């Protein structure tokens, strides 16, 4: 199982670096196929996000593609929402959370597929910090409750509604995962739902994948990067619908 989890970690890390996502929407279903129960699969997924998001954000800062300003308020909101998720999952059914998430994914695909592409010099609009914090709380609450980092919701909001260049939106999305995943990890760990050993195997292996993914992200054009994101989101949507109706 060590080899399988290591290879899986590299793959998920590459997806995180390239798409700016936590990777849970891919990792959790695969872990379920490998025989893990849902709670431990989500716990491993959240732990992997901690590793990949911190390292990926460090690389993005070094490359100058990560803007910390507004992302900090959204991230702090995501941390609070991620922490609350440990309590929410006890009272809200999986089908409700999954349905809300599917709605966000459909919105993401629509915005990324039809939205105007913004250049690296596009002016970004300043929003009130309270609003950004509230957006973060909502995203962190929903995303961590089902074992994903939340970037899949944040990226189309930044790119489609706030006019962020797509590569900067992807970097901001991965930065958001830092906050939501750490808070989610603490919340799940307090409830005894984190498999530390297997989570560490996947998380450490994901570091190599993150490096590869960010390297590839910086090599493709914004137009092609957006198209790759749409394909990835469509794949995630298919996985979620299969989980809901199978």
Secondary structure, 3 states (H helix, E strand, C coil): CHHHHHHHHHHHHHHHHHHCCCCHHHHHHHHHHCCCCHHHHHHHHHHHHHHHHHHHHHHHHHHCCCCCHHHHHHHHHHHHHHHHHHHHCCCCCHHHHHHHHHHHHHHHHHHHHHCCCCCCCCCCCCCCHHHHHHHHHHHHHHHHHCCCCCHHHHHHHHHHHCCCCHHHHHHHHHHHHHHHHHHHHHHHHHCCCCCHHHHHHHHHHHHHHHHHHHHHHCCCCHHHHHHHHHHHHHHHHHHHHHHHHC
